[in-house]
Amino acid sequence: MKIITEVSSQDITATLVNDTSPFGETNHDRESNAKLREVTDIVESMISDVLWIYQQNKDRNEASMKEAADIAKHVLLSIKEDLEDFSEED
């Protein structure tokens, strides 16, 4: 028997970042920091994948390929803007 379910991006994000914040209690923080490292590895990989999609499709002529590049570029620029705001805080 095959069970199929739909999962939203919010559900995935909530599952990934659940229990990643430290509380100041050694045992909890050890576990939350380990999970945070896993999440950051996933995020880094996903950003690399999105960048690859942009680079591979930005000069293509097909409408769907250009759309993929545009979607990727939009999120990459959004991340860049967030990081610029972050760096200005320090």
C-alpha positions in Angstrom: 0.0 0.0 0.0 1.3 3.4 -0.9 0.4 6.5 1.1 0.8 9.9 -0.5 0.7 13.1 1.4 1.4 16.7 0.5 3.8 18.7 2.7 4.1 22.4 2.5 7.3 24.3 2.5 6.3 25.7 5.9 5.9 22.2 7.2 9.4 21.2 6.0 10.9 24.4 7.4 9.3 23.9 10.8 10.5 20.3 10.9 14.1 21.3 10.0 14.4 24.2 12.5 12.6 22.6 15.3 14.8 22.4 18.4 17.7 24.3 16.8 17.8 27.2 19.4 20.0 26.9 22.4 18.5 27.4 25.9 21.7 27.7 28.0 21.4 24.1 29.2 24.4 22.1 28.2 22.7 18.8 27.2 19.9 20.6 25.2 22.4 23.0 23.6 24.7 20.2 22.5 21.8 18.5 20.7 20.3 21.7 19.3 23.7 22.8 18.0 24.2 19.4 16.3 20.8 19.8 14.6 21.6 23.4 13.7 24.8 22.2 12.0 22.8 19.7 10.0 20.3 22.4 9.0 23.0 24.7 7.9 24.5 22.0 5.7 21.2 21.5 4.1 20.7 25.2 3.5 24.2 25.6 2.0 23.5 22.7 -0.3 20.2 24.1 -1.4 21.7 27.5 -2.1 24.4 25.8 -4.2 21.7 23.9 -6.1 19.7 27.1 -6.8 22.8 28.9 -8.0 23.6 26.0 -10.3 20.1 26.2 -11.7 20.5 29.9 -12.4 23.9 29.5 -14.0 22.8 26.6 -16.2 19.6 28.3 -17.4 20.2 32.1 -17.5 21.3 32.1 -21.2 18.8 29.5 -22.5 16.2 30.4 -25.1 13.4 28.1 -23.8 10.7 30.0 -21.8 10.6 27.4 -19.1 14.4 27.5 -18.7 14.4 31.3 -18.5 11.6 31.1 -15.9 13.7 28.7 -13.8 16.7 31.1 -14.0 14.4 34.0 -13.1 13.0 32.1 -10.1 16.5 31.1 -9.0 17.9 34.7 -9.5 15.0 36.2 -7.5 15.7 34.0 -4.4 19.5 34.5 -4.7 19.1 38.3 -4.8 16.7 38.1 -1.8 19.3 36.1 0.1 22.0 38.6 -0.9 19.9 41.5 0.4 19.2 39.7 3.7 22.9 39.0 4.1 23.8 42.7 3.4 21.2 43.8 6.0 22.8 41.2 8.4 26.3 42.5 7.8 25.2 46.1 8.4 24.0 45.1 11.9 27.5 44.4 13.2 
